[in-house]
Amino acid sequence: MSRLSAASVPLPHRAAKWPAYRPQDHGAGIVHLGIGNFARAHLLSYTDNALAAHGGDWRVVGASLRGSPFAGLLEPQDYRYTLVERGVETKASVIGALHSVVSGGERIPDVLALMASPACRIVSLTVTEKGYGLTGTGKLDTSHPDIARDLGRPQSPQGVIGLIVAALALRQQKGLPAFTVLSCDNLPQNGRRLREAVLELAALVHDPSLVRFIEAHAGFPSGVVDRITPIPGQEVFVLARAETGYDDLAAIETEPFRQWILEDSFCVGRPAWEAAGALFVPDITDYERMKLWILNGTHSLIAYCGCLYEKKYVRDVMADGRLKDLVARHLSAASSAIGQLGIDLDAYVGKLKARFSNPAIAHATAQIAMDGTQKLPQRITAPAFAALKRGTDFEPFAFAIAVWIAYVERWAKGLAAYEVSDPQSAVLREALSKPSSEMDLLRAASAACPHVLPAELLDGKFGAALLRHIGTVRA
């Protein structure tokens, strides 16, 4: 059986959907930083559909600043790959929207040149929360290794913020328009935060005219992205072969559901993503809270429960009646903390329960559990404060924080079969490896990670709930 490539054609009796356009006829207009599984299941999927509907030079050049095995897998396939949707039915699509991949630290100058070229009109990102180099309050973290290095050598950046600033500086020098910077990560007000970080770094290392250029001309829309995309296992390659008739070593799997809600503030055009189902709105705030508090917050709860109670996948947590009830209560509490949005939250929650229980998706709890100190402030702490203010059920948020603390403590004391992957892992190990009493443990967690557990949540009824739940989880 031959390998998928640009020369491959649809085969009889194979169900896969193929690009409804000729990829080679379309140039690249997007440079995407952080070309991983999610970007290929979400951004590339929407862009593939948009190209089929309305064309345009909007194919994507993927970039991995630290190096990625994807480049080596995709290059022999002319950057074609199979996206396998697994739900009640299995459906596959061959994606043609990926133009190429530039991978590795030694190729960063090439990425910079692409971003500074006339063809580039959008720079998009999926680099996870920790990849931005921001503090817990959303400001530029000058102690972050990438930020610190780029402050000293702004002409040869290594981090994403420094790279964006350097590319915009080159475009200004060349007389080219600024591009749109589009975050596809789960950060609250991701566009606004990204804009502030870019402007802050630009002000520190460049002429004030660059700051004015960015303020006046660059676009930073905020957006909400949603599509469960697990790390692919061997089974997905078998499915891709069955659906297409070709071997595909870069195939990925995802769920049928996808959602993309965006502020329509693109400065030099964009693909017709609305033709693929993207929703463009004037203000993302309500949708963002819905996603972060209800979906992402519950996902974090599921992840830490899964690790603590030896449930490898999200679907395994949902198959446990006791844990499923905890998940249902968290979903309800998150919905109540939000209040009225003009959105049918009951329907949204119902869909989430079905998605979390999807038996065809093997979404590892350990994958979701990564980088808790970066994720939990907006996913759990923020709705906890909202629930206390609104007078709604806050217990599930106290329980979620307690589960996270117990998850880290077990690892810090060498009692876990899992590893904690977190940018603050050394701080967490030092802080949580010693306390023995529940109260001492809570105080240590608060001192080490005040953005996850602010001191004010240690007192009053929330503090009492925390103490009760940490005792239960540790027992």
Secondary structure, 3 states (H helix, E strand, C coil): CCECCCCCCCCCCCCCECCCCCHHHCCEEEEEECCCHHHHHCHHHHHHHHHHHHCCCCEEEEEECCCCHHHHHHHHHCCCEEEEEECCCEEEEEECCEEEEEECHHHHHHHHHHHCCCCCCEEEECCCHHHHCECCCCCECCCCHHHHHHHHCCCCCCCHHHHHHHHHHHHHHHCCCCCEEEECCCCCCHHHHHHHHHHHHHHHHCCHHHHHHHHHHCECCCEEEECCCCCCCHHHHHHHHHHHCCECCCCEEECCCCEEEEECCCCCCCCCHHHHCCEEECCCHHHHHHHHHHHHHHHHHHHHHHHHCCCCEHHHHHCCHHHHHHHHHHHHHHHHHHCCCCCCHHHHHHHHHHHHCCCCCCCEHHHHCCCHHHHHHHHHHHHHHHHHHHCCCCHHHHHHHHHHHHHHHHHHCCCCCCCCCCCCHHHHHHHHCCCCCHHHHHHHHHHHCCCCCCHHHHCHHHHHHHHHHHHHHHC
